[in-house]
Amino acid sequence: MKIRTKLTLQFSAIFAFILLLFSLVIYYFNSLYRKDDFYERIERRAHIIANYVLDADEVDQKTQRRNQIRYYQELPYEVVRVFKMNGELVFADGEEQLEVSPQILEKIRVNGRHNYEQGARQLVGITFADNEGDFIVLASSVDAYNLVKMQYLKYILIGGWFGSLVVVLLAGWAFAKEALRPITKVVSEVEKISVSELNTRLTNADGRDEVSQLAQTFNNMLNRLERAFEMQRTFVSNASHELRTPLTTMIGELEVALMSDRDKEEYKRVLHSILEDARLLTELSNGLLQIAQASIDSSKIKKSFLRFDELVWQAHDQALKRNSRAKFDINFNNFPDEEDRLVVKGNEALLLIAILNVLENAVKFSPEGHPIEVLISVTKRDVLLKVKDKGLGIAEADLRNVFVPFFRAGNVRNIIGHGIGLPLTERILKLHAGNITVSSRINQGTEVTLSLPQAYAFIPDKDKL
C-alpha cells in the first residue's frame, strides 16, 4: 500500500471515529434529557389527575374548576389509572390497555414513586394521600413529537457522518498528495541517477524540513559514491600500469636474452635486471596487501597504549637503515608537562608503517642531503606529527588525488615509486580515528601532518607505561 493511501485511510479512520463518538454522545444525552423531561411532565400530570379525581369533594368550586381545566390539557395518547392501596381500580381514563402488575404497584407503595417503560410509552406511578385514604396514581403517555424529532436527529447524524467521511476522504487524499509531493520529487530524481550520472544531485536539499534533510543525506552519499567510483577507476588504471611496466620489462629482457647465445656477464646483467623488477613487484604486492589489511574493521585490530614520540624515533631508525644518506631534524613543540599526553592507543606495526611512509616520501622527493624537518607537538586532544621537505612539491590539481592508490603526480613520474605510501597512511590513521592532511607548492616543498587522538584519559595504569 502506498504511503499516500495509508495516510489518507489513517486520517479518515481517526476522523470517522472521533465524529462517530461525538454523534453518539450527542444522541445519547439528547435522548436521556428527552426521557427525563417527559417523565417529569407525566409526574406533573399524575398530580393534576389526583387533584382532579380525588380532591374534587374537598376544594372550593373555583379550585375545582381550575383543576378541571388542567385535567383536560392531556398529553398525547394519555392513559390514567387510579388504584387503592389494595390494588382496587377506582378510576380509569384512556382507551389503551396498561400492563399493571402487583409487583409494580408494590414498588410504587414502597418507594412512593416509580418510573418505567412499556415500548414507546413512559409510565409514572405515585402515591397520593386523600381524606378517604391513600391511593396509587398511574399516569402514562407517549412522547410522540420528541420521538419523531429524535428519529430525525438520528438520520441527520448518520447522514452527516457519512457525508463528512466522504469529504474527509477527498480532502485527506489531496492533503496526502500535497504533503508527499517533495518525496515524490525526490523519488523521480533518484530514478534518473545511474552509474554514468553520479554527478547529478537532488534539488530539494536547501530547506530545514525532514525531506530536505533526506535529500542532503542522499546528496552526501552520492558525493561519497562518486569519490569511491573515481578512486576505483583511478586505482584500476594506475594499478594496471604499475603491474604491467615491470612485467613488460622482464618479458622484454628475457626475450632479447633468448634470441641468441650470450656470455656469462650478459646473463648476469639480465638476471640482475630481472631481480630488480621482481623486487619492485614484491614491494608492489606487499603494498597492496598492506592496503587490504588497513581496510579491515578497526574493531578486529589489536591495539595497545603507545608513546607517540617513541614510534617516531623507531620510524626514524628504520628510515636511516633503508637510506643511510637521509637526514632528519626532529624537534618537539610545546612539550607537555605530563608525558602521558604523548600516549596514543593503536596497533604498533600499522602506525609504524604510516609514519615510516611519510618520512620516506619526504626523503624520496627532496634534494639529496637536504634535512627533513620533523616536528612533534601536542594539542588539547591530539598528538601531531608534521613532516616538511623542500622538494618538488605537488600541483594543486593533483592534491585531491594523493590518497588514491597508485596515483602519482605528473612531476614525479621519473622517480621510482608506486603511489601506495600516502593512501596506506590515510587508511591506517582512519582505523585509529586519526587524520592526515597534505599541503604543498610546486618547487617549494610539501608538508604532511598526522594527528592521532590522545589516550591519556583511558590509560588504566599510567605508571606502567
C-alpha positions as CSV (number, residue, x, y, z in Angstrom):
1,M,0.0,0.0,0.0
2,K,1.3,3.4,-0.9
3,I,2.1,5.9,1.8
4,R,-0.4,8.4,0.3
5,T,-3.2,5.8,0.5
6,K,-2.2,4.7,4.0
7,L,-2.1,8.3,5.3
8,T,-5.5,9.0,3.8
9,L,-7.1,6.0,5.3
10,Q,-5.5,6.5,8.7
11,F,-6.5,10.2,8.8
12,S,-10.0,9.3,7.7
13,A,-10.3,6.5,10.2
14,I,-9.3,8.7,13.1
15,F,-11.7,11.5,12.0
16,A,-14.5,9.0,11.4
17,F,-14.1,7.5,14.9
18,I,-14.0,10.9,16.5
19,L,-17.1,12.1,14.6
20,L,-18.9,8.9,15.4
21,L,-18.1,9.2,19.1
22,F,-19.2,12.8,19.0
23,S,-22.5,11.9,17.3
24,L,-23.2,9.0,19.7
25,V,-22.6,11.3,22.7
26,I,-24.9,14.0,21.3
27,Y,-27.7,11.4,20.5
28,Y,-27.3,9.7,23.9
29,F,-27.5,12.8,26.1
30,N,-30.3,14.3,24.0
31,S,-32.3,11.0,24.3
32,L,-31.6,11.0,28.1
33,Y,-32.7,14.6,28.5
34,R,-35.9,13.9,26.5
35,K,-36.8,10.9,28.6
36,D,-36.2,12.6,31.9
37,D,-38.0,15.7,30.9
38,F,-41.0,13.7,29.7
39,Y,-41.1,11.7,33.0
40,E,-41.3,15.0,34.9
41,R,-44.2,16.1,32.6
42,I,-46.0,12.8,33.3
43,E,-45.4,13.1,37.0
44,R,-46.9,16.6,37.0
45,R,-49.8,15.2,35.0
46,A,-50.3,12.4,37.7
47,H,-50.6,15.1,40.4
48,I,-53.1,17.0,38.3
49,I,-55.2,13.9,37.8
50,A,-55.0,13.1,41.5
51,N,-56.1,16.6,42.5
52,Y,-59.0,16.5,40.0
53,V,-60.2,12.9,40.7
54,L,-59.6,12.5,44.4
55,D,-59.8,16.1,45.8
56,A,-63.0,17.1,44.0
57,D,-65.1,16.9,47.2
58,E,-62.5,18.8,49.3
59,V,-61.9,22.0,47.4
60,D,-64.0,25.0,46.5
61,Q,-65.7,25.4,43.2
62,K,-63.1,27.8,41.8
63,T,-60.2,25.4,42.6
64,Q,-62.2,22.5,41.2
65,R,-62.8,24.4,38.0
66,R,-59.1,25.2,37.7
67,N,-58.2,21.5,38.3
68,Q,-60.8,20.5,35.7
69,I,-59.2,22.8,33.0
70,R,-55.7,21.5,33.8
71,Y,-57.0,17.9,33.7
72,Y,-58.4,18.2,30.2
73,Q,-55.0,19.5,28.9
74,E,-54.0,15.9,28.5
75,L,-50.8,14.5,27.0
76,P,-50.7,12.6,23.7
77,Y,-52.0,9.0,23.9
78,E,-52.6,9.5,27.6
79,V,-53.8,6.6,29.8
80,V,-54.5,7.1,33.5
81,R,-55.3,4.6,36.3
82,V,-56.0,5.3,40.0
83,F,-55.8,2.4,42.4
84,K,-56.5,2.0,46.1
85,M,-53.6,0.6,48.1
86,N,-55.0,-2.9,48.0
87,G,-54.9,-2.8,44.2
88,E,-58.5,-2.0,43.5
89,L,-59.1,0.2,40.4
90,V,-61.1,3.3,41.3
91,F,-60.6,5.4,38.2
92,A,-59.5,4.8,34.6
93,D,-59.1,7.1,31.6
94,G,-57.7,6.3,28.2
95,E,-58.5,3.6,25.7
96,E,-55.2,1.7,25.6
97,Q,-54.5,-1.1,27.9
98,L,-51.8,-0.8,30.6
99,E,-50.0,-3.8,32.0
100,V,-50.0,-3.1,35.7
101,S,-48.7,-6.0,37.7
102,P,-48.9,-6.4,41.5
103,Q,-45.1,-6.1,41.6
104,I,-45.2,-2.6,40.0
105,L,-47.9,-1.5,42.5
106,E,-45.7,-2.8,45.3
107,K,-42.7,-0.8,44.1
108,I,-44.9,2.4,44.0
109,R,-46.2,1.7,47.5
110,V,-42.7,1.1,48.9
111,N,-40.8,3.9,47.1
112,G,-43.6,6.5,46.7
113,R,-42.7,6.9,43.0
114,H,-41.7,4.6,40.2
115,N,-40.9,5.2,36.5
116,Y,-40.8,2.6,33.8
117,E,-41.5,2.0,30.1
118,Q,-43.7,-0.2,28.0
119,G,-42.4,0.0,24.5
120,A,-42.5,3.7,23.4
121,R,-44.9,4.5,26.3
122,Q,-43.5,6.0,29.5
123,L,-45.3,5.5,32.8
124,V,-45.0,7.2,36.2
125,G,-46.7,5.9,39.4
126,I,-47.0,8.0,42.5
127,T,-48.8,7.7,45.9
128,F,-51.4,10.3,46.9
129,A,-52.9,10.8,50.3
130,D,-56.6,11.8,50.5
131,N,-59.2,12.1,53.2
132,E,-60.6,8.8,52.1
133,G,-57.2,7.1,52.3
134,D,-54.0,6.6,50.3
135,F,-54.2,5.9,46.6
136,I,-51.8,5.0,43.7
137,V,-52.0,7.2,40.7
138,L,-50.5,5.8,37.5
139,A,-50.2,8.2,34.5
140,S,-48.7,7.3,31.1
141,S,-48.1,8.9,27.7
142,V,-46.1,8.6,24.5
143,D,-43.7,11.5,23.7
144,A,-44.7,11.3,20.0
145,Y,-43.4,14.7,19.0
146,N,-40.0,14.4,20.5
147,L,-39.6,10.8,19.4
148,V,-40.1,11.9,15.8
149,K,-37.5,14.7,16.5
150,M,-35.1,12.1,17.8
151,Q,-35.6,10.0,14.8
152,Y,-34.8,12.9,12.5
153,L,-31.8,13.7,14.7
154,K,-30.6,10.1,14.2
155,Y,-31.0,10.4,10.4
156,I,-29.2,13.8,10.4
157,L,-26.3,12.4,12.5
158,I,-25.9,9.3,10.3
159,G,-26.1,11.3,7.1
160,G,-23.7,13.9,8.4
161,W,-21.3,11.2,9.4
162,F,-21.3,9.6,6.0
163,G,-21.1,12.9,4.2
164,S,-18.3,14.1,6.4
165,L,-16.4,10.9,5.8
166,V,-16.6,11.4,2.1
167,V,-15.4,14.9,2.4
168,V,-12.5,13.8,4.7
169,L,-11.5,11.1,2.3
170,L,-11.3,13.5,-0.6
171,A,-9.6,16.2,1.5
172,G,-7.2,13.6,3.0
173,W,-6.3,12.3,-0.4
174,A,-5.5,15.8,-1.6
175,F,-3.7,16.7,1.6
176,A,-1.5,13.5,1.4
177,K,-0.7,14.2,-2.2
178,E,0.5,17.7,-1.4
179,A,2.4,16.5,1.7
180,L,4.2,13.8,-0.2
181,R,4.9,16.0,-3.2
182,P,8.5,16.6,-2.1
183,I,9.1,12.9,-1.5
184,T,7.6,12.1,-5.0
185,K,10.0,14.6,-6.5
186,V,12.9,13.0,-4.7
187,V,11.9,9.6,-5.9
188,S,11.6,10.8,-9.5
189,E,15.1,12.5,-9.3
190,V,16.7,9.4,-7.7
191,E,15.3,7.2,-10.5
192,K,17.2,9.3,-13.1
193,I,20.6,8.7,-11.3
194,S,22.7,6.0,-12.8
195,V,26.4,4.9,-12.6
196,S,27.2,7.2,-15.5
197,E,25.4,10.2,-13.9
198,L,26.7,10.1,-10.3
199,N,27.3,13.9,-10.6
200,T,23.6,14.5,-10.5
201,R,22.2,15.8,-7.2
202,L,18.8,16.2,-5.7
203,T,17.4,19.7,-5.9
204,N,15.2,19.8,-2.8
205,A,18.1,19.9,-0.3
206,D,18.1,23.6,0.8
207,G,15.3,23.6,3.3
208,R,15.2,22.6,7.0
209,D,12.4,20.0,7.0
210,E,12.8,16.3,7.1
211,V,12.6,15.8,3.3
212,S,15.3,18.4,2.8
213,Q,17.5,16.5,5.4
214,L,16.8,13.3,3.5
215,A,17.9,15.0,0.2
216,Q,21.0,16.4,1.9
217,T,21.9,13.0,3.3
218,F,21.3,11.4,-0.1
219,N,23.5,14.0,-1.8
220,N,26.3,13.4,0.7
221,M,26.0,9.7,-0.1
222,L,26.2,10.4,-3.8
223,N,29.4,12.5,-3.1
224,R,30.9,9.6,-1.3
225,L,29.9,7.2,-4.1
226,E,31.2,9.5,-6.8
227,R,34.6,9.7,-5.0
228,A,34.7,6.0,-4.5
229,F,34.0,5.3,-8.1
230,E,36.6,7.8,-9.2
231,M,39.1,6.3,-6.8
232,Q,38.2,2.8,-8.1
233,R,38.7,3.9,-11.8
234,T,42.0,5.6,-10.9
235,F,43.1,2.6,-8.8
236,V,42.4,0.1,-11.6
237,S,44.1,2.3,-14.2
238,N,47.2,3.1,-12.2
239,A,47.5,-0.5,-10.7
240,S,47.3,-1.9,-14.2
241,H,50.1,0.4,-15.3
242,E,52.3,-0.2,-12.3
243,L,51.9,-4.0,-12.6
244,R,52.3,-4.0,-16.4
245,T,55.5,-2.0,-16.5
246,P,57.9,-4.3,-14.6
247,L,56.3,-7.4,-16.2
248,T,56.8,-5.9,-19.7
249,T,60.4,-5.1,-18.9
250,M,61.1,-8.6,-17.6
251,I,59.5,-10.3,-20.6
252,G,61.4,-8.0,-23.0
253,E,64.7,-8.6,-21.4
254,L,64.1,-12.4,-21.3
255,E,63.1,-12.4,-25.0
256,V,66.2,-10.4,-26.0
257,A,68.4,-12.7,-23.9
258,L,67.0,-15.8,-25.6
259,M,67.3,-14.6,-29.2
260,S,71.0,-15.6,-29.3
261,D,73.7,-17.0,-27.0
262,R,75.2,-14.6,-24.6
263,D,78.3,-14.6,-22.5
264,K,78.3,-15.1,-18.7
265,E,78.4,-11.4,-17.8
266,E,75.5,-10.6,-20.1
267,Y,73.3,-13.3,-18.5
268,K,74.3,-11.9,-15.0
269,R,73.3,-8.5,-16.1
270,V,69.9,-9.7,-17.4
271,L,69.3,-11.7,-14.2
272,H,70.2,-8.7,-12.0
273,S,67.8,-6.5,-14.0
274,I,65.0,-9.1,-13.7
275,L,65.7,-9.4,-10.0
276,E,65.3,-5.7,-9.6
277,D,62.0,-5.8,-11.4
278,A,60.9,-8.8,-9.3
279,R,61.7,-6.9,-6.2
280,L,59.6,-4.0,-7.4
281,L,56.7,-6.4,-8.0
282,T,57.2,-7.8,-4.5
283,E,57.1,-4.3,-3.0
284,L,54.0,-3.6,-5.0
285,S,52.3,-6.8,-3.8
286,N,53.3,-6.0,-0.2
287,G,51.8,-2.5,-0.6
288,L,48.5,-3.9,-1.9
289,L,48.4,-6.4,1.0
290,Q,49.0,-3.7,3.5
291,I,46.2,-1.5,2.0
292,A,43.9,-4.5,2.3
293,Q,44.9,-5.0,5.9
294,A,44.4,-1.3,6.6
295,S,40.9,-1.5,5.2
296,I,39.5,-4.1,7.7
297,D,37.2,-3.4,10.6
298,S,39.1,-1.4,13.3
299,S,37.5,-3.5,16.0
300,K,39.4,-6.5,14.7
301,I,42.8,-4.8,15.1
302,K,44.8,-5.4,18.3
303,K,45.6,-2.1,20.0
304,S,47.7,-1.1,22.9
305,F,48.9,2.1,24.6
306,L,52.0,3.5,22.8
307,R,54.3,6.5,23.2
308,F,53.9,8.5,20.0
309,D,57.4,10.1,20.2
310,E,58.9,6.6,20.6
311,L,57.1,5.5,17.4
312,V,58.6,8.4,15.5
313,W,62.1,7.5,16.7
314,Q,61.6,3.9,15.6
315,A,60.4,5.0,12.2
316,H,63.4,7.4,12.1
317,D,65.8,4.5,12.7
318,Q,64.1,2.3,10.1
319,A,64.3,5.1,7.5
320,L,68.0,5.5,8.2
321,K,68.6,1.8,7.7
322,R,66.9,1.9,4.3
323,N,68.6,5.1,3.3
324,S,71.8,5.9,5.2
325,R,72.1,9.3,3.5
326,A,68.8,10.6,4.7
327,K,68.8,13.4,7.2
328,F,66.1,14.2,9.7
329,D,65.8,17.2,12.1
330,I,63.4,16.1,14.9
331,N,62.1,18.7,17.3
332,F,59.4,19.0,20.0
333,N,56.9,21.8,20.2
334,N,55.0,22.7,23.5
335,F,56.3,19.5,25.1
336,P,53.7,18.6,27.8
337,D,54.4,18.6,31.5
338,E,52.8,15.2,31.7
339,E,54.5,12.9,29.2
340,D,51.4,10.6,29.2
341,R,49.9,13.3,26.9
342,L,52.0,11.7,24.2
343,V,50.3,8.3,24.6
344,V,48.1,7.0,21.8
345,K,46.1,3.8,21.5
346,G,46.7,1.8,18.4
347,N,48.4,-1.0,16.6
348,E,52.2,-0.5,16.8
349,A,53.1,-2.2,13.5
350,L,50.5,-0.3,11.4
351,L,51.3,3.1,13.0
352,L,55.0,2.5,12.4
353,I,54.3,1.8,8.7
354,A,52.2,5.0,8.5
355,I,55.0,7.2,10.0
356,L,57.7,5.5,8.0
357,N,55.9,6.0,4.7
358,V,55.7,9.8,5.4
359,L,59.4,10.0,6.3
360,E,60.5,8.0,3.3
361,N,58.3,10.1,0.9
362,A,59.9,13.3,2.2
363,V,63.4,11.9,1.6
364,K,62.5,10.5,-1.8
365,F,61.2,13.8,-3.2
366,S,63.8,16.1,-1.6
367,P,67.2,17.0,-2.9
368,E,69.9,14.6,-1.7
369,G,71.4,15.6,1.6
370,H,68.8,18.1,2.5
371,P,67.4,17.7,6.1
372,I,63.8,16.8,6.6
373,E,62.0,18.9,9.3
374,V,60.1,16.7,11.7
375,L,58.0,18.4,14.5
376,I,56.1,16.6,17.3
377,S,53.5,18.7,19.1
378,V,50.6,18.2,21.5
379,T,47.2,19.9,21.4
380,K,44.4,19.7,23.9
381,R,43.1,16.4,22.5
382,D,45.6,15.2,19.8
383,V,49.2,14.4,19.2
384,L,50.6,15.8,15.9
385,L,53.5,15.0,13.7
386,K,54.5,17.5,11.0
387,V,56.9,16.3,8.3
388,K,58.2,19.1,6.0
389,D,60.5,18.9,3.0
390,K,61.7,21.4,0.4
391,G,61.4,19.1,-2.6
392,L,59.5,19.0,-5.9
393,G,56.1,19.8,-4.4
394,I,52.7,18.7,-5.7
395,A,50.4,20.7,-8.0
396,E,47.1,21.9,-6.6
397,A,45.2,19.9,-9.1
398,D,46.9,16.7,-8.0
399,L,46.5,17.2,-4.3
400,R,42.9,15.9,-4.3
401,N,44.2,12.5,-5.6
402,V,47.2,12.0,-3.4
403,F,45.2,9.5,-1.3
404,V,44.1,7.4,-4.3
405,P,46.2,4.2,-4.5
406,F,48.7,4.2,-7.4
407,F,48.2,7.8,-8.2
408,R,51.4,9.7,-9.0
409,A,51.7,13.4,-9.7
410,G,53.0,14.3,-13.2
411,N,56.2,15.9,-11.9
412,V,57.4,12.7,-10.2
413,R,57.0,10.1,-12.9
414,N,60.7,9.7,-13.2
415,I,61.2,8.9,-9.5
416,I,60.8,5.2,-8.6
417,G,57.6,4.6,-6.6
418,H,54.1,3.1,-6.8
419,G,51.8,5.7,-5.2
420,I,50.9,3.5,-2.3
421,G,52.5,5.3,0.7
422,L,50.1,8.1,1.4
423,P,46.9,6.1,0.6
424,L,48.1,3.4,3.0
425,T,48.9,6.0,5.7
426,E,45.5,7.6,5.4
427,R,43.7,4.3,5.8
428,I,45.8,3.4,8.9
429,L,45.1,6.7,10.5
430,K,41.3,6.3,9.8
431,L,41.5,2.9,11.6
432,H,42.9,4.8,14.6
433,A,40.4,7.7,14.4
434,G,43.2,10.0,13.2
435,N,43.7,12.3,10.3
436,I,46.2,13.2,7.7
437,T,46.5,16.5,5.7
438,V,48.8,17.5,2.9
439,S,49.8,21.0,1.8
440,S,52.2,21.6,-1.0
441,R,53.6,24.1,-3.5
442,I,55.5,23.3,-6.7
443,N,59.3,23.6,-6.2
444,Q,58.8,24.8,-2.6
445,G,58.1,21.6,-0.8
446,T,55.4,19.6,0.9
447,E,54.1,19.5,4.5
448,V,52.3,16.4,5.7
449,T,50.6,16.5,9.1
450,L,49.5,13.4,11.0
451,S,47.1,13.6,14.0
452,L,46.1,11.0,16.5
453,P,43.8,11.3,19.5
454,Q,45.4,11.2,22.9
455,A,44.6,8.1,25.0
456,Y,45.6,9.9,28.3
457,A,42.1,9.7,29.8
458,F,41.8,6.0,29.1
459,I,45.1,4.7,30.4
460,P,44.3,2.1,33.1
461,D,47.7,2.3,34.9
462,K,49.8,5.2,33.8
463,D,52.8,4.2,36.0
464,K,53.4,1.1,33.9
465,L,53.9,3.0,30.6
